[in-house]
């Protein structure tokens, strides 16, 4: 049985609504499956379609050509967007990508509408869709398989075992030649207790004990005695409280101005 549906709509305002809905879902919805469902068309359909409409307001291409142009333009926007965001120092996060792609859709839609007005085209368009039950079932199965495959890929990455680690650094102070700045950032998978020992040559040892949650950071300054003949070497050793007999991280700072190594 064949069904025919005729839809009259205004272009490109429909793209605005879809893009803004995708942005809202991507930023505020926590369910990965729903976010993935909206992310795929935003990245590979909406952006390219909006740009294609802006480039060719009179739509001289066939439906197949328009699909290929939209896909190619979408991929190009994704590549250029990644390069631009990285170059200007913006982290490649969900929010930054959504803002970039949504902005492209809205800007291209405005250009497309303006060019249509100059060409004297009516903004109202009719779309005739002919469907049958078999096509609907096949299309639904294809979409379900695509979304399901993407969801399983995301879950597989999340469930991969990840070994935690901790960063330790020892740097000269920007405000004093007699101070060093030390810091520790935890990327462990759980709450971890630490003991930090800092020693300059044969001088007394400075100790710190603290606990960090994953992602937390500990930082402090330590004095150095520039009068000591061996002041060029300062050593920092980090231990985990759960294994106090083993040095977990080790850093040496050498004062090159004193002829250190």
Helices and strands as residue ranges (DSSP letters): E 2-10, H 13-28, H 32-41, I 42-46, H 47-55, H 63-87, H 94-119, E 124-132, H 133-159, E 166-172, E 179-186, E 192-200, E 206-212, E 217-223, E 233-240, E 243-254, G 256-258
